[in-house]
């Protein structure tokens, strides 16, 4: 897997994970919304740590800075 996520993209996703977690533990989201957002938070967490987003791959999206040699 080649990294296709830049630092800003990763930080935004981690911020969203923290926000969803806070909303869940303060009981602002419950039920189905909590489950869906919880799954989304886990996906964001995983992609942030690996630096690879599978949805970016087929569309050839990269948020990393490209080297001048590329």
N, C-alpha and C positions, 0 to 999 in steps of 0.2 A: 504494500500500500504506500503510495506516494502522498505526502502531505499536501492537502489542497485548501487548508484553512489558515488564514493569517492570525496574528495575535489579537487584533481588534475583534474579529469574529469569535474567537475563542473566549475572550473576556466577556463579550455580550452574552454568550450562551451561559457562561458560569453565573453571571448576574441574574439571568432569568431562572436558573436553577435555585439560587438563593431566594429570589422573590417568590417562586412557587412554593418552596419549602416553608417560608414564613407565612404565606397565606394559608397553607394547610394546617400548620401548628397553631395558628390563631383562630382556627375554625371559620375563616372567611370563604373557603371553598370546601364543599362536602359532596358526598355522593358520586355520581357519574363524572362530574366535572373534576373532582379531586383525583379520580382514577386516571382519567385521560391526561390531565396535566402532570400527574405523577409519572406516567409512562413517558411523556414528552420530556420531562426533566431528566429522567434516566438516560434517554437517548442523547440529550444535549450534554449531559455529563460525560458520557462515553466518547462522543465525538470531540469534545473539548480536550480530553486527555490524549486521544490518539492523533488529533490534528487532521483526521480524514472524515469527510462527510460523504456517505455513499450516494446521496441525492445530487451532489455536485458533479460526480463523476460522469454520468451519461450526457450531461449538458456542457461538459468541459469548462465548468466554472472553477476559478481559483481565486481566493482572496489573499493569497500569499504574494509577496513581491517577487517579481520575476528577475532573475539575473540578467545582466546585459548580454551574456553569451547565449541566452535562450532565444 
